[in-house]
Each structure stands twice: as structure tokens, then as C-alpha cells.
């Protein structure tokens, strides 16, 4: 059933602000959302950072402007809150690549492996995993796993492959990829570097190796943003979804940021089609109708939270502060059969 039409002349921004107050809602915007949604959000960040921010607030409603697995993560961490997603079709190619039943069978075929699973997956796959990782926490977590322990890493084979090369450690990789980061062209990137020889390249580890090999910095979305702010370079090439450039231009407007090109040098293939499904109109309707909502089986939620909690434990020291690079040490891992 279609939502009631939005009256002509509706001031969407004013109505969203009114509904947010009336619903005691918080609006979360991922770095890959269109600029007008980022500017309207209470918090802008990466997926786990946003979910943790929401859990800390007294909001009754979380309007998550991102994709479905992100909104599910918010629900896992804040089960008492109503979590809405402007468009329930906003999925993820990595999540799509890893159906839960297929992953269950894969795990059963490799019982001596633990599963390190990238957060870009469904709640059901999180529930089947031992430890969830993000692009910023994967290195810290792998450094703590005994070298003799066999690892399944999924669903992103590029992030897993990057970590495997970095640690010199063989891992069993699930064959998923992000369609956005897969679209960058090495040939076009080299042409761009030739035009801007002093410009460093900042790349997300979801990029394939032939892009990573040309990067001066490799890191998460938050890490790339920090690098863009702190680098002395006046022009920086950004190899991730280009909507993050909006935050860079707001933070350091004197710098020049260039999105890494796709195959023909001009295509919009590096814009995430799933993130683009969220609009101000859909956000307004979601707040008005409190729909579509994220719902999940409680047993799935509890099991998924266990793997998320393991990540949070392994990336914090005893005081609860983020673990720093110099603080790494092996921990025994209980393999969940």
C-alpha cells in the first residue's frame, strides 16, 4: 500500500524538523547520503558510530538515513527504540552477496575456523558470526587473534584480502564485493594522478588491490575524512563514495577534493545506488507514518549483538577507551560452535 501523497507546497525541511520534535526522534545520516540529508541530520558518520550515538540518546525514534544493515545495527543496539529507514529497498551489494543459509553451510563446512564478518551484512549473518569488524577495527581485531587460529573473513573479499596481505596471514575469503568501490578504474585513476601529480590518493579498503596499490592512505570513511582534514596537500583524490566529499568541503573549504573516476572517467557509477534511494520526501513520510520500521526476531538480535559486543570488547582497553595501535596483544578466543 502506497503512503499518502505529500501535499503540494509542503516545506519538507520544516515538516521534518516538526515531526522530529513531535516523535522525539533523532536523524542519523551516513557519509554517503546526499548533502541535503547530511545537513539535516543530528549526527553524520559511519554506520557503527551512528548506531552508538543513537543508543546514547534519549530519543524514542531513530530515523536512519543509510542502508538496511545499518538500521538493523541500530535496532540491535537499541531494541527499545523505534528504528525507521526512509526506503526499505536501500540494501547493500555486500549483504546481498552473503545469504544467511549459504553462510551457515559455509561455516559448517569449516568448523575449525572462526568467522570475522564485516559489519556490511544482515542481522542473520551477524548472528552466525563470532566477531563483527568494521573497516576501522578489523586491523586491531586481527592483531589479537592467535596466528594458529584459522579465519573466515566475509563478506568483502577486498577488505579481507587487504588485511590478509597486511598481516601476511592466510584467510578464507567470502567472494563478496562493494559495487561502488569495484567500479573505480585504475587506468582513469592513473590519468587523474598524472594531471595532479602532487595529489595523494585516499582509498577505502573495500577498493580492489589495483586501486589500493596507488593509494597514499587506506582507511575507513571516518579515517579518510580525518586524513583529508589533516593532510598538508591542497588537492586530494578520494577513492570512496563521493558524497563524503560534502563533509570535507565543509571542514576544509580551501582544499580541492576530486572523486576517483569510474571506467569512462565521467560516469556516476561510484555513487551508491542504494544510498541514493533515501530522499527528503521519503524521510518526511517515514517520520510521519513511523514506517517502514526495522523489525527482527529477538533470538537473532541477541545472537547478532553478541558478535558486535565481542568487537567492542576487542577494540577497547579496560577503561573503555578505544584501543590504540601500541596496545595490541593476543587474547584467547572461545570458538562458538
C-alpha positions in Angstrom: 0.0 0.0 0.0 1.4 3.4 -1.1 1.9 6.1 1.5 -0.5 9.1 1.2 0.7 11.7 -1.2 2.7 14.7 0.1 0.6 17.9 -0.3 1.9 20.3 -2.9 4.0 23.1 -1.4 5.0 21.2 1.7 8.1 22.7 3.3 9.8 19.3 3.7 12.7 20.6 5.9 10.3 22.4 8.3 7.9 19.4 8.4 10.8 17.0 9.1 12.0 19.2 11.9 8.5 19.5 13.3 7.9 15.7 13.2 11.3 15.0 14.7 10.4 17.1 17.7 6.9 15.6 17.9 8.2 12.0 17.7 11.2 12.6 20.0 13.3 11.4 17.1 16.9 11.6 16.1 18.1 11.7 12.4 21.2 9.8 11.5 22.9 10.4 8.2 25.7 8.3 6.7 28.6 10.0 5.0 27.3 8.5 1.7 23.9 10.3 1.9 23.1 13.2 -0.4 24.2 16.6 1.0 20.7 17.8 1.9 20.2 14.8 4.2 23.6 15.1 5.8 22.8 18.8 6.6 19.5 17.8 8.2 21.0 15.0 10.3 21.7 15.3 14.0 24.7 13.1 13.5 26.7 12.3 10.4 29.2 9.5 10.5 29.9 5.8 9.6 27.4 3.1 10.4 28.6 1.8 13.8 29.5 5.3 15.0 25.9 6.4 14.2 24.3 3.4 15.9 26.3 4.0 19.1 25.4 7.7 19.1 21.8 6.9 18.8 22.0 4.4 21.7 23.4 7.1 23.9 20.5 9.5 23.4 17.0 9.5 25.0 15.3 9.5 21.6 12.3 7.3 21.1 12.7 7.1 17.3 15.8 6.6 15.2 15.5 7.7 11.6 18.5 6.1 10.0 19.4 7.6 6.6 21.6 4.9 5.3 21.0 1.3 4.2 19.2 -1.6 5.8 22.1 -3.3 7.6 23.0 0.0 9.3 19.4 0.5 10.5 19.4 -3.1 11.7 22.6 -2.5 13.7 20.9 0.5 15.4 18.0 -1.8 16.3 20.4 -4.5 17.7 22.0 -1.9 19.9 18.7 -0.1 20.8 15.9 -2.7 20.8 13.6 -0.5 22.8 13.7 2.3 20.2 11.6 2.5 17.0 14.0 2.4 14.1 12.8 3.6 10.7 14.5 3.6 7.3 13.3 6.0 4.6 13.4 3.3 1.9 13.4 -0.4 2.9 14.9 -1.2 -0.5 18.1 0.6 0.4 20.2 -2.6 0.6 23.9 -3.3 0.1 25.7 -5.5 -2.6 27.9 -7.0 0.2 24.8 -8.0 2.2 23.2 -9.4 -0.9 26.3 -11.5 -1.7 26.0 -13.4 1.6 22.6 -15.0 2.2 22.3 -16.4 5.7 21.6 -20.0 4.8 24.6 -20.1 2.4 26.8 -18.6 5.0 25.6 -21.1 7.6 26.5 -24.0 5.3 29.9 -22.4 4.6 30.6 -22.2 8.3 29.6 -25.8 8.9 32.0 -26.9 6.2 34.9 -25.2 8.0 34.3 -25.9 11.7 37.9 -25.1 12.7 37.6 -21.5 11.5 36.2 -18.5 13.4 34.1 -16.1 11.4 35.2 -12.4 11.3 32.4 -10.7 9.5 32.3 -7.2 8.1 29.5 -5.1 9.5 28.1 -4.8 6.0 25.9 -7.9 6.3 22.4 -8.8 7.5 21.4 -9.3 11.2 21.1 -13.0 10.4 24.7 -13.3 9.2 25.9 -11.3 12.2 24.1 -13.8 14.4 26.0 -16.6 12.7 29.4 -14.9 13.2 31.9 -14.9 16.0 33.2 -11.3 15.7 31.9 -8.3 13.7 34.5 -6.0 12.3 34.4 -2.6 10.7 37.0 -1.1 8.2 38.5 0.8 11.1 38.5 -2.0 13.7 39.5 -5.0 11.5 43.2 -4.5 11.9 43.0 -4.1 15.7 40.9 -7.3 16.0 43.0 -9.5 13.7 46.2 -8.5 15.6 44.6 -10.1 18.7 43.8 -13.4 17.1 46.4 -16.1 17.7 48.3 -16.9 14.4 47.3 -20.6 14.5 43.6 -19.8 14.6 42.0 -20.2 11.1 39.8 -17.3 10.0 36.8 -16.9 7.7 36.6 -13.3 6.6 33.4 -12.1 4.8 31.6 -10.8 3.0 34.1 -8.3 1.5 36.9 -10.1 -0.2 38.8 -6.9 -0.9 38.8 -5.8 2.7 39.7 -9.3 3.8 42.4 -9.5 1.1 43.9 -6.2 2.2 44.1 -7.4 5.8 45.5 -10.8 4.7 48.3 -9.0 2.8 48.9 -6.6 5.6 49.3 -9.3 8.2 50.9 -11.9 5.9 48.1 -14.2 7.1 46.0 -16.6 5.0 42.3 -16.2 5.5 39.3 -17.9 3.8 37.6 -15.1 2.0 33.9 -14.9 1.1 33.7 -13.6 -2.5 31.5 -10.5 -2.0 32.4 -7.0 -3.3 31.0 -3.5 -2.9 29.7 -2.4 -6.4 30.7 1.2 -5.7 34.4 0.5 -4.9 34.6 -2.2 -7.5 33.7 0.4 -10.2 36.9 2.6 -9.8 39.1 2.4 -12.9 42.9 2.0 -12.5 43.5 3.4 -15.9 41.4 6.5 -15.3 42.9 6.9 -11.8 46.4 7.0 -13.3 45.3 9.6 -15.8 44.0 11.7 -12.9 47.2 11.3 -10.9 49.2 12.4 -14.0 47.0 15.6 -14.1 47.6 16.2 -10.4 51.0 14.7 -9.6 51.2 16.3 -6.1 47.7 15.0 -5.1 47.7 12.0 -2.7 45.1 9.3 -3.1 42.9 8.3 -0.1 41.1 5.0 -0.6 38.7 2.8 1.3 39.9 -0.8 1.8 36.7 -2.0 0.0 38.6 -1.0 -3.2 40.2 -3.8 -5.2 44.0 -4.2 -5.0 44.7 -2.3 -8.2 43.3 0.8 -6.7 44.8 0.3 -3.2 48.2 -0.1 -4.8 48.1 3.6 -5.8 46.8 4.9 -2.5 48.8 7.1 -0.2 46.3 6.4 2.6 43.9 3.5 3.1 41.2 3.7 5.8 37.6 3.8 6.8 35.2 6.6 5.9 36.0 8.4 9.2 39.7 7.8 8.6 39.6 9.2 5.1 37.8 12.3 6.4 40.4 12.8 9.1 43.2 12.4 6.6 41.5 14.9 4.3 41.4 17.4 7.1 44.9 16.9 8.4 46.9 16.3 5.1 49.0 19.3 4.0 48.0 18.5 0.4 45.8 21.1 -1.2 44.3 18.6 -3.7 43.3 15.1 -2.7 41.9 12.3 -4.8 39.1 10.4 -2.9 38.5 6.7 -3.8 35.3 6.0 -2.0 31.6 7.0 -2.4 31.8 10.7 -3.4 29.1 12.1 -1.1 31.7 12.1 1.8 33.3 15.0 -0.1 30.5 17.2 1.2 31.8 16.8 4.7 35.4 17.5 3.5 34.4 20.7 1.7 32.6 21.9 4.9 35.6 21.2 7.1 38.4 22.5 4.8 36.8 24.6 2.1 40.1 25.9 0.9 41.1 22.4 -0.3 40.2 20.7 -3.6 38.8 17.2 -3.5 38.4 15.0 -6.6 36.4 11.8 -6.6 38.3 8.8 -8.2 36.9 8.1 -11.6 35.0 5.1 -13.0 35.5 3.3 -16.2 34.9 6.1 -18.7 36.2 8.9 -16.4 32.9 10.6 -16.2 30.3 8.0 -15.1 28.3 8.3 -11.9 29.0 4.6 -11.2 30.8 5.4 -8.0 27.6 6.8 -6.4 25.9 4.1 -4.3 22.5 3.4 -5.9 21.2 2.1 -2.6 22.2 5.1 -0.5 20.6 7.3 -3.2 17.2 5.8 -2.6 16.8 7.9 0.5 15.3 11.3 -0.1 13.9 14.2 1.9 10.4 13.2 0.7 10.9 9.6 2.0 12.4 10.8 5.3 9.3 13.0 5.8 6.9 10.2 5.1 8.8 7.8 7.4 8.7 10.2 10.3 5.0 11.0 9.6 3.9 7.4 9.4 6.7 5.7 11.6 7.2 3.4 8.7 8.9 1.4 7.3 10.2 0.1 10.6 13.1 -2.3 11.3 11.9 -5.5 13.0 13.8 -8.7 13.7 13.4 -11.9 15.7 14.7 -11.4 19.2 16.8 -14.5 19.1 18.6 -13.2 16.0 19.0 -9.8 17.6 20.6 -11.3 20.8 23.0 -13.5 18.8 23.9 -10.6 16.5 24.6 -8.4 19.5 27.0 -11.0 20.9 29.2 -10.7 17.9 29.0 -6.9 17.9 29.8 -6.9 21.6 32.9 -9.0 21.0 34.1 -6.4 18.6 33.5 -3.6 21.1 35.4 -5.6 23.8 38.4 -6.2 21.5 38.7 -2.5 20.5 38.5 -1.0 24.0 41.0 -1.1 26.8 40.0 -1.7 30.4 38.9 1.9 30.9 36.6 1.6 27.9 38.6 3.9 25.7 39.4 3.0 22.1 42.4 0.7 21.9 45.5 2.4 20.4 47.9 0.8 17.9 50.6 0.3 20.6 48.2 -1.5 22.9 47.6 -4.6 20.9 48.0 -8.1 22.4 46.7 -11.6 21.7 43.6 -12.7 23.5 42.2 -16.2 23.7 39.1 -16.6 21.6 36.4 -19.1 22.5 35.2 -20.7 19.3 31.5 -20.7 19.1 30.4 -24.0 17.6 
